[in-house]
Amino acid sequence: MHLHYARMADPKNATKFYDAAVAYIDLLKERTGLELRASVSYKGLDNGPSA
């Protein structure tokens, strides 16, 4: 699905969307004082011995 969207999205609208998202995040940071950052951690799965 993401690949299909990437093929049909035009750069002008993608830039507008990105700029609006960044402006919204900046507004939230300014009004709430929260530092909005995404983070992730993961733990590798132990699949047992390979056959």
C-alpha positions as YAML, in Angstrom:
chain: A
units: angstrom
residues:
- id: 1
  name: MET
  ca: [0.00, 0.00, 0.00]
- id: 2
  name: HIS
  ca: [2.77, 2.46, 0.90]
- id: 3
  name: LEU
  ca: [4.57, 1.82, -2.36]
- id: 4
  name: HIS
  ca: [1.37, 2.50, -4.30]
- id: 5
  name: TYR
  ca: [0.89, 5.79, -2.42]
- id: 6
  name: ALA
  ca: [4.50, 6.81, -3.02]
- id: 7
  name: ARG
  ca: [4.01, 6.30, -6.74]
- id: 8
  name: MET
  ca: [0.91, 8.52, -6.90]
- id: 9
  name: ALA
  ca: [1.86, 11.28, -4.43]
- id: 10
  name: ASP
  ca: [3.08, 14.43, -6.11]
- id: 11
  name: PRO
  ca: [5.98, 16.34, -4.52]
- id: 12
  name: LYS
  ca: [4.05, 19.61, -4.14]
- id: 13
  name: ASN
  ca: [1.28, 18.08, -2.00]
- id: 14
  name: ALA
  ca: [3.72, 15.87, -0.11]
- id: 15
  name: THR
  ca: [5.72, 18.98, 0.81]
- id: 16
  name: LYS
  ca: [2.57, 20.77, 1.98]
- id: 17
  name: PHE
  ca: [1.62, 17.78, 4.14]
- id: 18
  name: TYR
  ca: [5.10, 17.53, 5.65]
- id: 19
  name: ASP
  ca: [5.26, 21.28, 6.36]
- id: 20
  name: ALA
  ca: [1.83, 21.19, 8.02]
- id: 21
  name: ALA
  ca: [2.84, 18.21, 10.17]
- id: 22
  name: VAL
  ca: [6.05, 19.92, 11.32]
- id: 23
  name: ALA
  ca: [4.17, 23.14, 12.09]
- id: 24
  name: TYR
  ca: [1.62, 21.19, 14.16]
- id: 25
  name: ILE
  ca: [4.34, 19.43, 16.13]
- id: 26
  name: ASP
  ca: [6.06, 22.77, 16.77]
- id: 27
  name: LEU
  ca: [2.75, 24.25, 17.96]
- id: 28
  name: LEU
  ca: [2.20, 21.34, 20.35]
- id: 29
  name: LYS
  ca: [5.73, 21.69, 21.71]
- id: 30
  name: GLU
  ca: [5.23, 25.43, 22.22]
- id: 31
  name: ARG
  ca: [1.85, 25.12, 23.95]
- id: 32
  name: THR
  ca: [2.49, 22.03, 26.08]
- id: 33
  name: GLY
  ca: [6.22, 22.19, 26.73]
- id: 34
  name: LEU
  ca: [6.48, 18.54, 25.77]
- id: 35
  name: GLU
  ca: [9.37, 17.37, 23.66]
- id: 36
  name: LEU
  ca: [7.65, 15.24, 21.05]
- id: 37
  name: ARG
  ca: [10.03, 12.63, 19.76]
- id: 38
  name: ALA
  ca: [9.41, 9.18, 18.45]
- id: 39
  name: SER
  ca: [11.50, 6.39, 19.85]
- id: 40
  name: VAL
  ca: [11.54, 2.68, 19.50]
- id: 41
  name: SER
  ca: [13.28, -0.27, 21.02]
- id: 42
  name: TYR
  ca: [13.16, -3.88, 20.14]
- id: 43
  name: LYS
  ca: [14.28, -7.20, 21.43]
- id: 44
  name: GLY
  ca: [15.41, -9.87, 19.04]
- id: 45
  name: LEU
  ca: [13.42, -13.07, 19.05]
- id: 46
  name: ASP
  ca: [15.10, -16.30, 19.97]
- id: 47
  name: ASN
  ca: [13.79, -18.72, 17.38]
- id: 48
  name: GLY
  ca: [15.66, -21.64, 18.89]
- id: 49
  name: PRO
  ca: [18.22, -23.80, 17.11]
- id: 50
  name: SER
  ca: [18.27, -23.69, 13.34]
- id: 51
  name: ALA
  ca: [17.66, -26.97, 11.58]
...
